Amino acid sequence: MKLSLNLLALITIGSATSIVKRDDSVTFVNLGLQKGEPKHYASGFIYGIPDEFNQIPSHFYENIGFNYGRAGGAQEGAPNRGWIWGYSDYQGRFQSTLTNYKTCRQFDAGFIMLPHDIWGTDQANSSTIWPGDNGDWSDYDKFVTTLMADLLANNALDGLVWDIWNESDGQWFWARSMQQWIDLYIRTHKLIRSNHHFDGVKISGPTLAAAPYNTSVWWTSWLEQIKGNNTIPDQIAYHLEAGPGVGPWQESYDLTNTYPSVISLLQSYGIQERPQIINEYASYDEQIPSGAAFWISRLERYNIYGLRGNWQSGTVLHDLMANLLTKNDPFNYTETDYMPGPEYLVYKYYYHNMTGVRLDTNGSANLQFDVYATANPKDKVRILAGGQTATGNWTINVENLSGVGLPKSGNVHIQTWAFNGDGHYVPTMGPTDLGVTPYTYSNNMLSIPIDQYTNYTAYAFEFQCGSFKIHR
């Protein structure tokens, strides 16, 4: 079966054309427009780090250029249930968070702390008193100041981002009114900024599940009040986890639309533009090689750091690097025979192979397929391509080949790699070599047709470039 699939891929990818197809299934790579050095914006994830320090060997982090983690000790039972269950339970949550922080800093990665987890939202019940109930903030203020003191005592401020509250507009993490959450945000922001030791700690918000548009009262009410109270965060954080598919719902959660919407929202409230961060991206169904390539392409285009969502629970939440890794028994927390899962190899290629300078790209107009591209002088052009779990016929139009020192017409030999695997826990040792295919091109443009016959395969295309200068 593998042989026949690989032969089919060679046939469907291998024929070259110089005909420009201007339809909604076409993506574009402009070899003449540089976008700066690779930053590996997509190489972060939430949770996925064991509470046992160094349980996952360091090379698994290093090989993907791991640069951002996010955690707060969620889904640990007694005696680590969080602040609302007493100081001992708070200490357990804090220690789990501290281990995650230390792991991130070991690789010079930023760490986004989730205080709502340390407080214990996942262990709340109908009798839980929430911050600000009946106008009483005393216990919450004590929680924040205790957490600040413990972070300072453990030298855990470098690279720290304080994510004030997670998905308050959802049913899982906030059980009170929108205004009470806004009051919490403003109060926490002021408490943090009142301590000069925390001057270098970044604050992020609003971290809503709702897409960032002026039709969301959670977004507009928050923006209006943080502007008036001078409590604007350093990062505008939100989530993009609508899942695959087509239609208005998916389009509203696509970075192509949310990125400019956030800029417009900030401008409408007189707030200076801030870095955006998608601190949870991709649904469980999208966590396959094609989905990885799709999200990498999106985040790189808009220069936005993103952290892969984590859809596990219990101890598995604190393992497997958010489904990038697997092992013989993925649900046995104590096992340490870690192996790459299907997506891991996409991120490894993205970090190790895609070097030099990023190139300008555009995804397909139907928002279902995207590309990320780099070029390194006297080395190779590399293009990573994948659909948002969609099948179909796609075309990559590679324009301005002269921008990387190639003639405006001629021949190139393209090496193609396939990243396969439709199971999250299937050990995967390497991409499939689909061979080298000659392409003839003209008018300074090359077209690469793709028959995406599976919904999970991502592709990498490589060809030799000439000599050119990287613009710094």
C-alpha positions as a Markdown table, in Angstrom:
| # | Residue | x | y | z |
|---|---|---|---|---|
| 1 | Met | 0.0 | 0.0 | 0.0 |
| 2 | Lys | 2.8 | 2.5 | 0.9 |
| 3 | Leu | 4.5 | 1.9 | -2.5 |
| 4 | Ser | 1.3 | 2.5 | -4.5 |
| 5 | Leu | 0.5 | 5.7 | -2.5 |
| 6 | Asn | 4.1 | 7.0 | -3.0 |
| 7 | Leu | 4.0 | 6.3 | -6.7 |
| 8 | Leu | 0.6 | 8.1 | -7.0 |
| 9 | Ala | 2.2 | 11.1 | -5.3 |
| 10 | Leu | 5.1 | 11.1 | -7.7 |
| 11 | Ile | 2.6 | 11.1 | -10.6 |
| 12 | Thr | 0.3 | 13.7 | -9.3 |
| 13 | Ile | 3.0 | 16.1 | -8.1 |
| 14 | Gly | 5.6 | 15.5 | -10.8 |
| 15 | Ser | 4.2 | 17.2 | -14.0 |
| 16 | Ala | 5.3 | 20.8 | -14.5 |
| 17 | Thr | 3.5 | 23.7 | -16.1 |
| 18 | Ser | 4.0 | 27.4 | -16.6 |
| 19 | Ile | 0.3 | 28.1 | -16.9 |
| 20 | Val | -0.9 | 30.5 | -14.3 |
| 21 | Lys | -4.1 | 29.3 | -12.6 |
| 22 | Arg | -5.9 | 32.3 | -11.0 |
| 23 | Asp | -8.5 | 30.5 | -8.9 |
| 24 | Asp | -9.2 | 29.9 | -5.3 |
| 25 | Ser | -7.0 | 26.8 | -5.0 |
| 26 | Val | -3.8 | 28.6 | -6.0 |
| 27 | Thr | -1.0 | 29.6 | -3.5 |
| 28 | Phe | 1.9 | 31.9 | -4.3 |
| 29 | Val | 5.6 | 32.1 | -3.4 |
| 30 | Asn | 7.5 | 35.3 | -4.4 |
| 31 | Leu | 11.2 | 34.5 | -4.5 |
| 32 | Gly | 11.9 | 38.1 | -5.0 |
| 33 | Leu | 10.4 | 39.5 | -1.8 |
| 34 | Gln | 12.2 | 38.7 | 1.4 |
| 35 | Lys | 10.5 | 38.8 | 4.8 |
| 36 | Gly | 13.4 | 38.6 | 7.3 |
| 37 | Glu | 15.1 | 35.7 | 9.0 |
| 38 | Pro | 13.2 | 32.6 | 10.1 |
| 39 | Lys | 11.7 | 33.1 | 13.6 |
| 40 | His | 9.9 | 29.7 | 14.0 |
| 41 | Tyr | 6.8 | 31.5 | 15.3 |
| 42 | Ala | 4.8 | 28.2 | 15.4 |
| 43 | Ser | 7.2 | 26.2 | 17.6 |
| 44 | Gly | 5.4 | 26.6 | 20.9 |
| 45 | Phe | 2.7 | 24.5 | 22.7 |
| 46 | Ile | 0.6 | 24.5 | 25.8 |
| 47 | Tyr | 1.1 | 22.0 | 28.6 |
| 48 | Gly | 2.7 | 18.8 | 27.2 |
| 49 | Ile | 5.7 | 19.2 | 29.6 |
| 50 | Pro | 6.0 | 16.5 | 32.3 |
| 51 | Asp | 6.1 | 17.6 | 36.0 |
| 52 | Glu | 9.3 | 15.5 | 36.3 |
| 53 | Phe | 12.1 | 17.8 | 35.2 |
| 54 | Asn | 14.0 | 16.5 | 32.1 |
| 55 | Gln | 11.6 | 13.5 | 31.6 |
| 56 | Ile | 11.5 | 14.2 | 27.9 |
| 57 | Pro | 15.0 | 14.2 | 26.5 |
| 58 | Ser | 16.2 | 17.6 | 25.5 |
| 59 | His | 16.8 | 16.9 | 21.9 |
| 60 | Phe | 13.0 | 16.6 | 21.3 |
| 61 | Tyr | 12.7 | 20.3 | 22.3 |
| 62 | Glu | 15.8 | 21.4 | 20.5 |
| 63 | Asn | 15.0 | 19.8 | 17.2 |
| 64 | Ile | 11.8 | 21.8 | 16.8 |
| 65 | Gly | 13.3 | 25.2 | 18.0 |
| 66 | Phe | 10.9 | 25.2 | 21.0 |
| 67 | Asn | 10.3 | 28.8 | 21.9 |
| 68 | Tyr | 7.1 | 29.2 | 23.9 |
| 69 | Gly | 5.4 | 27.1 | 26.6 |
| 70 | Arg | 2.2 | 27.8 | 28.6 |
| 71 | Ala | 0.9 | 26.0 | 31.7 |
| 72 | Gly | -0.5 | 26.3 | 35.2 |
| 73 | Gly | -0.8 | 22.8 | 36.7 |
| 74 | Ala | -4.3 | 22.1 | 35.5 |
| 75 | Gln | -6.1 | 18.7 | 36.0 |
| 76 | Glu | -4.0 | 17.6 | 38.9 |
| 77 | Gly | -6.1 | 16.2 | 41.7 |
| 78 | Ala | -5.6 | 16.3 | 45.5 |
| 79 | Pro | -3.3 | 17.4 | 47.0 |
| 80 | Asn | -2.6 | 19.7 | 44.0 |
| 81 | Arg | -6.0 | 21.3 | 43.4 |
| 82 | Gly | -5.1 | 24.9 | 43.6 |
| 83 | Trp | -5.5 | 28.0 | 45.8 |
| 84 | Ile | -9.2 | 27.5 | 46.5 |
| 85 | Trp | -8.5 | 24.3 | 48.3 |
| 86 | Gly | -5.9 | 25.7 | 50.6 |
| 87 | Tyr | -2.3 | 26.7 | 50.7 |
| 88 | Ser | -0.9 | 23.1 | 50.4 |
| 89 | Asp | -2.9 | 22.5 | 47.2 |
| 90 | Tyr | -1.8 | 25.9 | 45.9 |
| 91 | Gln | 1.9 | 24.9 | 46.5 |
| 92 | Gly | 1.4 | 21.7 | 44.5 |
| 93 | Arg | 0.0 | 23.6 | 41.5 |
| 94 | Phe | 2.8 | 26.2 | 41.8 |
| 95 | Gln | 5.5 | 23.6 | 41.8 |
| 96 | Ser | 4.1 | 22.0 | 38.6 |
| 97 | Thr | 4.0 | 25.4 | 37.0 |
| 98 | Leu | 7.6 | 26.1 | 38.2 |
| 99 | Thr | 8.8 | 22.9 | 36.6 |
| 100 | Asn | 7.3 | 23.9 | 33.3 |
| 101 | Tyr | 8.9 | 27.4 | 33.6 |
| 102 | Lys | 12.3 | 25.9 | 34.3 |
| 103 | Thr | 12.0 | 23.6 | 31.3 |
| 104 | Cys | 11.1 | 26.5 | 29.0 |
| 105 | Arg | 14.0 | 28.6 | 30.2 |
| 106 | Gln | 16.3 | 25.6 | 29.7 |
| 107 | Phe | 15.7 | 26.2 | 26.0 |
| 108 | Asp | 15.5 | 30.0 | 26.2 |
| 109 | Ala | 11.8 | 29.7 | 25.5 |
| 110 | Gly | 9.2 | 32.2 | 26.9 |
| 111 | Phe | 6.7 | 30.9 | 29.4 |
| 112 | Ile | 3.1 | 32.0 | 29.7 |
| 113 | Met | 1.8 | 31.4 | 33.2 |
| 114 | Leu | -1.9 | 30.5 | 33.7 |
| 115 | Pro | -2.9 | 31.8 | 37.1 |
| 116 | His | -6.5 | 30.7 | 36.6 |
| 117 | Asp | -5.2 | 27.1 | 36.8 |
| 118 | Ile | -3.1 | 27.8 | 39.9 |
| 119 | Trp | -6.1 | 29.4 | 41.5 |
| 120 | Gly | -8.0 | 26.1 | 40.7 |
| 121 | Thr | -10.8 | 26.8 | 38.2 |
| 122 | Asp | -10.8 | 23.1 | 37.0 |
| 123 | Gln | -11.5 | 22.1 | 40.6 |
| 124 | Ala | -14.3 | 24.6 | 41.2 |
| 125 | Asn | -17.8 | 23.5 | 42.1 |
| 126 | Ser | -21.2 | 25.1 | 42.8 |
| 127 | Ser | -20.1 | 26.3 | 46.2 |
| 128 | Thr | -16.9 | 27.9 | 45.1 |
| 129 | Ile | -16.4 | 31.6 | 45.9 |
| 130 | Trp | -15.0 | 33.3 | 42.8 |
| 131 | Pro | -12.8 | 36.4 | 42.8 |
| 132 | Gly | -14.8 | 39.5 | 43.5 |
| 133 | Asp | -18.0 | 37.7 | 44.6 |
| 134 | Asn | -20.1 | 40.2 | 46.6 |
| 135 | Gly | -17.5 | 42.9 | 46.0 |
| 136 | Asp | -14.9 | 41.0 | 48.1 |
| 137 | Trp | -11.5 | 40.8 | 46.5 |
| 138 | Ser | -9.4 | 40.2 | 49.6 |
| 139 | Asp | -8.7 | 36.5 | 49.0 |
| 140 | Tyr | -7.9 | 37.0 | 45.3 |
| 141 | Asp | -5.6 | 39.9 | 46.2 |
| 142 | Lys | -3.8 | 37.6 | 48.6 |
| 143 | Phe | -3.6 | 34.9 | 45.9 |
| 144 | Val | -2.0 | 37.3 | 43.5 |
| 145 | Thr | 0.5 | 38.8 | 45.9 |
| 146 | Thr | 1.5 | 35.3 | 47.2 |
| 147 | Leu | 2.0 | 34.1 | 43.6 |
| 148 | Met | 4.1 | 37.1 | 42.9 |
| 149 | Ala | 6.2 | 36.6 | 46.0 |
| 150 | Asp | 6.8 | 32.9 | 45.1 |
| 151 | Leu | 7.8 | 33.7 | 41.5 |
| 152 | Leu | 10.3 | 36.3 | 42.8 |
| 153 | Ala | 11.7 | 33.9 | 45.4 |
| 154 | Asn | 12.3 | 31.3 | 42.8 |
| 155 | Asn | 13.9 | 33.6 | 40.2 |
| 156 | Ala | 11.1 | 32.9 | 37.8 |
| 157 | Leu | 10.6 | 36.3 | 36.2 |
| 158 | Asp | 12.9 | 36.1 | 33.2 |
| 159 | Gly | 10.9 | 35.3 | 30.1 |
| 160 | Leu | 7.6 | 35.2 | 32.0 |
| 161 | Val | 4.3 | 36.2 | 30.6 |
| 162 | Trp | 1.3 | 36.7 | 33.0 |
| 163 | Asp | -1.8 | 35.6 | 31.2 |
| 164 | Ile | -4.4 | 37.2 | 33.5 |
| 165 | Trp | -7.3 | 34.8 | 32.9 |
| 166 | Asn | -8.1 | 32.1 | 30.4 |
| 167 | Glu | -11.3 | 32.0 | 28.3 |
| 168 | Ser | -13.5 | 33.9 | 30.7 |
| 169 | Asp | -16.2 | 33.9 | 28.0 |
| 170 | Gly | -16.4 | 30.1 | 28.0 |
| 171 | Gln | -18.2 | 27.9 | 30.5 |
| 172 | Trp | -15.2 | 26.1 | 31.9 |
| 173 | Phe | -13.0 | 28.8 | 33.4 |
| 174 | Trp | -15.2 | 31.6 | 34.6 |
| 175 | Ala | -18.6 | 31.3 | 36.3 |
| 176 | Arg | -19.4 | 34.9 | 36.8 |
| 177 | Ser | -20.4 | 38.0 | 34.8 |
| 178 | Met | -18.4 | 39.6 | 32.1 |
| 179 | Gln | -18.0 | 42.8 | 34.2 |
| 180 | Gln | -16.6 | 40.8 | 37.1 |
| 181 | Trp | -14.0 | 39.4 | 34.8 |
| 182 | Ile | -13.1 | 42.8 | 33.5 |
| 183 | Asp | -12.8 | 44.1 | 37.0 |
| 184 | Leu | -10.5 | 41.1 | 37.7 |
| 185 | Tyr | -8.3 | 41.9 | 34.7 |
| 186 | Ile | -7.9 | 45.6 | 35.6 |
| 187 | Arg | -7.3 | 44.8 | 39.3 |
| 188 | Thr | -4.6 | 42.1 | 38.5 |
| 189 | His | -2.9 | 44.3 | 35.9 |
| 190 | Lys | -2.5 | 47.1 | 38.5 |
| 191 | Leu | -1.3 | 44.7 | 41.2 |
| 192 | Ile | 1.4 | 43.4 | 38.9 |
| 193 | Arg | 2.5 | 46.8 | 37.7 |
| 194 | Ser | 2.6 | 48.1 | 41.3 |
| 195 | Asn | 5.6 | 45.9 | 42.0 |
| 196 | His | 8.8 | 47.2 | 40.3 |
| 197 | His | 10.3 | 43.7 | 40.4 |
| 198 | Phe | 7.7 | 42.7 | 37.7 |
| 199 | Asp | 8.5 | 45.6 | 35.4 |
| 200 | Gly | 10.0 | 43.2 | 32.8 |
| 201 | Val | 7.2 | 40.6 | 33.1 |
| 202 | Lys | 4.8 | 40.8 | 30.1 |
| 203 | Ile | 1.1 | 40.8 | 30.6 |
| 204 | Ser | -1.2 | 39.2 | 28.1 |
| 205 | Gly | -5.0 | 39.4 | 27.5 |
| 206 | Pro | -7.8 | 39.1 | 27.0 |
| 207 | Thr | -7.3 | 35.5 | 26.0 |
| 208 | Leu | -10.8 | 35.0 | 24.9 |
| 209 | Ala | -12.3 | 32.0 | 23.0 |
| 210 | Ala | -14.5 | 34.4 | 21.0 |
| 211 | Ala | -13.0 | 35.6 | 17.7 |
| 212 | Pro | -11.8 | 39.3 | 17.8 |
| 213 | Tyr | -14.5 | 41.3 | 16.1 |
| 214 | Asn | -16.5 | 44.4 | 17.0 |
| 215 | Thr | -19.5 | 42.2 | 17.2 |
| 216 | Ser | -18.2 | 40.5 | 20.4 |
| 217 | Val | -19.3 | 42.4 | 23.5 |
| 218 | Trp | -16.6 | 40.7 | 25.5 |
| 219 | Trp | -13.9 | 42.2 | 23.2 |
| 220 | Thr | -15.4 | 45.7 | 22.9 |
| 221 | Ser | -16.3 | 46.1 | 26.6 |
| 222 | Trp | -12.8 | 44.9 | 27.7 |
| 223 | Leu | -11.1 | 47.2 | 25.2 |
| 224 | Glu | -13.1 | 50.2 | 26.3 |
| 225 | Gln | -12.4 | 49.7 | 30.0 |
| 226 | Ile | -8.7 | 48.8 | 29.8 |
| 227 | Lys | -8.1 | 52.0 | 27.7 |
| 228 | Gly | -9.9 | 54.1 | 30.3 |
| 229 | Asn | -8.0 | 52.4 | 33.2 |
| 230 | Asn | -4.5 | 52.5 | 31.5 |
| 231 | Thr | -4.3 | 48.7 | 31.8 |
| 232 | Ile | -3.4 | 47.7 | 28.2 |
| 233 | Pro | -1.5 | 44.4 | 28.0 |
| 234 | Asp | 1.8 | 43.9 | 26.3 |
| 235 | Gln | 0.4 | 41.1 | 24.1 |
| 236 | Ile | -3.1 | 40.8 | 22.6 |
| 237 | Ala | -3.8 | 37.1 | 23.2 |
| 238 | Tyr | -6.6 | 35.0 | 21.8 |
| 239 | His | -7.4 | 31.5 | 20.5 |
| 240 | Leu | -8.0 | 30.1 | 17.1 |
| 241 | Glu | -9.4 | 26.6 | 17.5 |
| 242 | Ala | -12.6 | 26.5 | 15.4 |
| 243 | Gly | -11.5 | 23.3 | 13.6 |
| 244 | Pro | -11.3 | 22.4 | 10.0 |
| 245 | Gly | -14.0 | 23.0 | 7.4 |
| 246 | Val | -15.5 | 25.8 | 5.3 |
| 247 | Gly | -18.0 | 28.5 | 5.9 |
| 248 | Pro | -18.5 | 31.7 | 7.9 |
| 249 | Trp | -17.6 | 30.0 | 11.3 |
| 250 | Gln | -14.2 | 28.8 | 10.1 |
| 251 | Glu | -13.5 | 32.0 | 8.2 |
| 252 | Ser | -14.1 | 34.1 | 11.3 |
| 253 | Tyr | -11.4 | 32.1 | 13.2 |
| 254 | Asp | -8.9 | 32.3 | 10.3 |
| 255 | Leu | -5.8 | 34.3 | 11.0 |
| 256 | Thr | -6.3 | 35.9 | 7.6 |
| 257 | Asn | -9.3 | 37.7 | 9.0 |
| 258 | Thr | -8.5 | 38.0 | 12.7 |
| 259 | Tyr | -5.1 | 39.6 | 12.4 |
| 260 | Pro | -6.4 | 42.8 | 10.6 |
| 261 | Ser | -9.5 | 42.8 | 12.8 |
| 262 | Val | -7.4 | 43.1 | 16.0 |
| 263 | Ile | -5.5 | 46.0 | 14.5 |
| 264 | Ser | -8.8 | 47.7 | 13.6 |
| 265 | Leu | -10.3 | 47.1 | 17.0 |
| 266 | Leu | -7.2 | 48.6 | 18.8 |
| 267 | Gln | -7.3 | 51.6 | 16.5 |
| 268 | Ser | -11.1 | 52.2 | 17.1 |
| 269 | Tyr | -10.4 | 52.5 | 20.8 |
| 270 | Gly | -7.3 | 54.6 | 20.4 |
| 271 | Ile | -4.9 | 51.9 | 21.5 |
| 272 | Gln | -1.5 | 51.6 | 20.0 |
| 273 | Glu | -0.9 | 48.4 | 18.1 |
| 274 | Arg | 0.5 | 45.5 | 20.2 |
| 275 | Pro | 2.0 | 42.2 | 19.3 |
| 276 | Gln | -0.6 | 39.5 | 18.8 |
| 277 | Ile | -0.1 | 36.0 | 20.1 |
| 278 | Ile | -2.3 | 33.0 | 19.4 |
| 279 | Asn | -1.6 | 31.1 | 22.6 |
| 280 | Glu | -3.8 | 28.2 | 21.5 |
| 281 | Tyr | -4.0 | 27.3 | 17.9 |
| 282 | Ala | -5.4 | 24.3 | 16.0 |
| 283 | Ser | -8.1 | 21.8 | 16.9 |
| 284 | Tyr | -7.3 | 18.1 | 17.6 |
| 285 | Asp | -8.4 | 17.2 | 14.1 |
| 286 | Glu | -5.9 | 19.7 | 12.6 |
| 287 | Gln | -3.0 | 18.2 | 14.5 |
| 288 | Ile | -1.8 | 16.1 | 11.6 |
| 289 | Pro | 1.1 | 16.9 | 9.2 |
| 290 | Ser | -1.0 | 18.9 | 6.7 |
| 291 | Gly | -2.5 | 20.9 | 9.5 |
| 292 | Ala | 0.9 | 21.6 | 10.9 |
| 293 | Ala | 2.2 | 23.0 | 7.6 |
| 294 | Phe | -1.0 | 25.1 | 7.2 |
| 295 | Trp | -0.7 | 26.7 | 10.6 |
| 296 | Ile | 3.1 | 27.2 | 10.3 |
| 297 | Ser | 2.4 | 29.1 | 7.1 |
| 298 | Arg | -0.2 | 31.3 | 8.6 |
| 299 | Leu | 1.8 | 32.3 | 11.7 |
| 300 | Glu | 5.0 | 33.0 | 9.7 |
| 301 | Arg | 3.1 | 35.2 | 7.3 |
| 302 | Tyr | 1.8 | 37.5 | 10.1 |
| 303 | Asn | 4.8 | 37.3 | 12.3 |
| 304 | Ile | 2.7 | 36.0 | 15.2 |
| 305 | Tyr | 3.9 | 33.5 | 17.9 |
| 306 | Gly | 1.6 | 30.6 | 18.2 |
| 307 | Leu | 1.2 | 27.8 | 20.8 |
| 308 | Arg | -0.3 | 24.5 | 19.7 |
| 309 | Gly | -3.5 | 23.7 | 21.6 |
| 310 | Asn | -3.5 | 20.6 | 23.8 |
| 311 | Trp | -6.6 | 18.4 | 23.8 |
| 312 | Gln | -5.5 | 15.8 | 26.3 |
| 313 | Ser | -6.7 | 15.4 | 29.9 |
| 314 | Gly | -5.3 | 14.1 | 33.2 |
| 315 | Thr | -1.7 | 13.1 | 33.2 |
| 316 | Val | -1.4 | 12.9 | 29.4 |
| 317 | Leu | -2.0 | 16.7 | 29.4 |
| 318 | His | 1.4 | 17.0 | 31.1 |
| 319 | Asp | 3.2 | 14.8 | 28.5 |
| 320 | Leu | 3.9 | 14.2 | 24.8 |
| 321 | Met | 4.6 | 17.9 | 23.9 |
| 322 | Ala | 0.9 | 18.5 | 23.0 |
| 323 | Asn | 0.7 | 15.4 | 20.8 |
| 324 | Leu | 4.0 | 16.0 | 18.9 |
| 325 | Leu | 5.5 | 12.9 | 20.6 |
| 326 | Thr | 4.3 | 9.3 | 21.2 |
| 327 | Lys | 5.5 | 6.2 | 23.0 |
| 328 | Asn | 4.6 | 2.5 | 23.3 |
| 329 | Asp | 1.8 | 3.4 | 25.7 |
| 330 | Pro | 1.0 | 7.1 | 25.2 |
| 331 | Phe | -1.4 | 7.1 | 28.2 |
| 332 | Asn | 1.2 | 5.7 | 30.6 |
| 333 | Tyr | 2.7 | 8.8 | 32.1 |
| 334 | Thr | 5.7 | 7.0 | 33.7 |
| 335 | Glu | 6.9 | 5.5 | 30.4 |
| 336 | Thr | 9.8 | 7.4 | 28.8 |
| 337 | Asp | 10.4 | 5.6 | 25.5 |
| 338 | Tyr | 9.5 | 8.8 | 23.5 |
| 339 | Met | 9.3 | 8.7 | 19.8 |
| 340 | Pro | 8.3 | 11.3 | 17.2 |
| 341 | Gly | 4.7 | 11.4 | 16.2 |
| 342 | Pro | 3.7 | 12.3 | 12.6 |
| 343 | Glu | 3.6 | 16.1 | 13.2 |
| 344 | Tyr | 6.9 | 16.2 | 15.0 |
| 345 | Leu | 8.8 | 15.7 | 11.7 |
| 346 | Val | 7.1 | 18.7 | 10.1 |
| 347 | Tyr | 8.2 | 20.9 | 12.9 |
| 348 | Lys | 11.7 | 19.4 | 12.8 |
| 349 | Tyr | 12.0 | 20.1 | 9.1 |
| 350 | Tyr | 10.6 | 23.6 | 9.6 |
| 351 | Tyr | 13.3 | 24.4 | 12.2 |
| 352 | His | 16.4 | 22.6 | 10.8 |
| 353 | Asn | 15.9 | 22.8 | 7.1 |
| 354 | Met | 14.1 | 26.0 | 6.4 |
| 355 | Thr | 17.0 | 28.5 | 6.9 |
| 356 | Gly | 18.3 | 31.6 | 5.3 |
| 357 | Val | 15.5 | 34.1 | 4.7 |
| 358 | Arg | 11.7 | 33.9 | 4.7 |
| 359 | Leu | 10.0 | 34.6 | 1.4 |
| 360 | Asp | 6.7 | 36.3 | 0.7 |
| 361 | Thr | 3.7 | 33.9 | 0.3 |
| 362 | Asn | 0.0 | 33.9 | -0.1 |
| 363 | Gly | -2.4 | 31.1 | 0.8 |
| 364 | Ser | -5.3 | 29.9 | -1.3 |
| 365 | Ala | -8.3 | 32.2 | -1.6 |
| 366 | Asn | -10.6 | 29.5 | -0.2 |
| 367 | Leu | -8.5 | 29.4 | 3.0 |
| 368 | Gln | -7.9 | 25.7 | 2.8 |
| 369 | Phe | -4.3 | 25.4 | 1.7 |
| 370 | Asp | -1.1 | 27.4 | 2.5 |
| 371 | Val | 2.7 | 27.5 | 2.0 |
| 372 | Tyr | 5.7 | 28.7 | 3.9 |
| 373 | Ala | 9.0 | 29.2 | 2.0 |
| 374 | Thr | 12.6 | 30.0 | 2.7 |
| 375 | Ala | 15.8 | 30.4 | 0.6 |
| 376 | Asn | 19.5 | 30.2 | 1.5 |
| 377 | Pro | 22.1 | 31.6 | -0.9 |
| 378 | Lys | 23.9 | 29.0 | -3.0 |
| 379 | Asp | 21.8 | 26.4 | -1.2 |
| 380 | Lys | 18.1 | 25.7 | -1.7 |
| 381 | Val | 14.7 | 27.1 | -1.9 |
| 382 | Arg | 12.4 | 25.1 | 0.4 |
| 383 | Ile | 8.6 | 25.2 | 0.3 |
| 384 | Leu | 6.5 | 23.6 | 3.0 |
| 385 | Ala | 2.8 | 23.1 | 1.9 |
| 386 | Gly | -0.3 | 21.7 | 3.5 |
| 387 | Gly | -4.1 | 21.9 | 3.7 |
| 388 | Gln | -6.3 | 22.5 | 6.7 |
| 389 | Thr | -7.1 | 18.7 | 6.6 |
| 390 | Ala | -8.7 | 19.3 | 3.1 |
| 391 | Thr | -8.3 | 17.2 | -0.1 |
| 392 | Gly | -8.3 | 18.7 | -3.6 |
| 393 | Asn | -6.2 | 19.9 | -6.5 |
| 394 | Trp | -3.9 | 22.7 | -5.5 |
| 395 | Thr | -1.2 | 24.8 | -7.3 |
| 396 | Ile | 1.8 | 26.5 | -6.0 |
| 397 | Asn | 2.9 | 29.4 | -8.3 |
| 398 | Val | 6.5 | 30.2 | -7.6 |
| 399 | Glu | 7.2 | 33.7 | -8.9 |
| 400 | Asn | 10.3 | 35.8 | -9.5 |
| 401 | Leu | 12.9 | 33.0 | -9.7 |
| 402 | Ser | 15.5 | 35.6 | -10.7 |
| 403 | Gly | 15.2 | 36.8 | -7.1 |
| 404 | Val | 17.2 | 33.9 | -5.9 |
| 405 | Gly | 19.8 | 34.0 | -8.7 |
| 406 | Leu | 18.1 | 31.8 | -11.2 |
| 407 | Pro | 17.4 | 32.6 | -14.9 |
| 408 | Lys | 13.9 | 33.8 | -15.9 |
| 409 | Ser | 13.4 | 30.6 | -17.9 |
| 410 | Gly | 15.0 | 27.2 | -17.8 |
| 411 | Asn | 14.9 | 24.0 | -15.8 |
| 412 | Val | 15.0 | 23.1 | -12.1 |
| 413 | His | 15.0 | 19.7 | -10.5 |
| 414 | Ile | 12.7 | 19.5 | -7.5 |
| 415 | Gln | 13.1 | 17.1 | -4.6 |
| 416 | Thr | 9.8 | 16.3 | -3.0 |
| 417 | Trp | 9.2 | 14.9 | 0.5 |
| 418 | Ala | 5.9 | 13.7 | 1.9 |
| 419 | Phe | 5.1 | 13.9 | 5.6 |
| 420 | Asn | 2.5 | 11.2 | 6.3 |
| 421 | Gly | 0.5 | 9.9 | 9.3 |
| 422 | Asp | -3.1 | 10.3 | 10.2 |
| 423 | Gly | -2.8 | 8.9 | 13.8 |
| 424 | His | -1.6 | 11.1 | 16.6 |
| 425 | Tyr | 0.2 | 8.2 | 18.4 |
| 426 | Val | 1.8 | 6.5 | 15.4 |
| 427 | Pro | 5.7 | 6.5 | 15.7 |
| 428 | Thr | 7.1 | 8.2 | 12.6 |
| 429 | Met | 10.8 | 8.1 | 11.8 |
| 430 | Gly | 11.1 | 10.3 | 8.7 |
| 431 | Pro | 9.4 | 11.9 | 5.7 |
| 432 | Thr | 9.0 | 9.8 | 2.6 |
| 433 | Asp | 11.3 | 10.5 | -0.3 |
| 434 | Leu | 9.2 | 11.0 | -3.4 |
| 435 | Gly | 12.2 | 11.5 | -5.6 |
| 436 | Val | 13.5 | 14.3 | -7.9 |
| 437 | Thr | 11.4 | 15.6 | -10.8 |
| 438 | Pro | 12.6 | 17.9 | -13.6 |
| 439 | Tyr | 10.5 | 21.1 | -14.1 |
| 440 | Thr | 10.6 | 23.5 | -17.1 |
| 441 | Tyr | 9.6 | 27.0 | -16.5 |
| 442 | Ser | 9.3 | 30.4 | -18.3 |
| 443 | Asn | 8.4 | 34.0 | -17.7 |
| 444 | Asn | 10.2 | 34.0 | -14.4 |
| 445 | Met | 7.5 | 31.7 | -12.9 |
| 446 | Leu | 7.1 | 28.0 | -12.1 |
| 447 | Ser | 3.9 | 26.2 | -11.2 |
| 448 | Ile | 3.8 | 23.1 | -9.0 |
| 449 | Pro | 0.5 | 21.2 | -9.2 |
| 450 | Ile | -0.6 | 19.0 | -6.2 |
| 451 | Asp | -3.3 | 16.4 | -6.1 |
| 452 | Gln | -4.0 | 16.3 | -2.4 |
| 453 | Tyr | -5.5 | 12.8 | -2.2 |
| 454 | Thr | -5.3 | 12.4 | 1.5 |
| 455 | Asn | -6.3 | 15.0 | 4.1 |
| 456 | Tyr | -3.2 | 14.5 | 6.3 |
| 457 | Thr | -0.1 | 14.6 | 4.1 |
| 458 | Ala | 2.1 | 17.7 | 4.1 |
| 459 | Tyr | 4.8 | 18.2 | 1.4 |
| 460 | Ala | 8.2 | 19.8 | 1.1 |
| 461 | Phe | 9.7 | 20.9 | -2.2 |
| 462 | Glu | 13.4 | 21.7 | -2.6 |
| 463 | Phe | 15.4 | 23.0 | -5.5 |
| 464 | Gln | 18.8 | 24.6 | -5.9 |
| 465 | Cys | 19.0 | 28.4 | -6.1 |
| 466 | Gly | 21.8 | 30.6 | -7.2 |
| 467 | Ser | 23.7 | 33.4 | -5.5 |
| 468 | Phe | 21.7 | 36.3 | -4.0 |
| 469 | Lys | 22.0 | 38.7 | -1.1 |
| 470 | Ile | 20.0 | 38.5 | 2.1 |
| 471 | His | 18.6 | 41.9 | 3.0 |
| 472 | Arg | 19.1 | 42.6 | 6.7 |
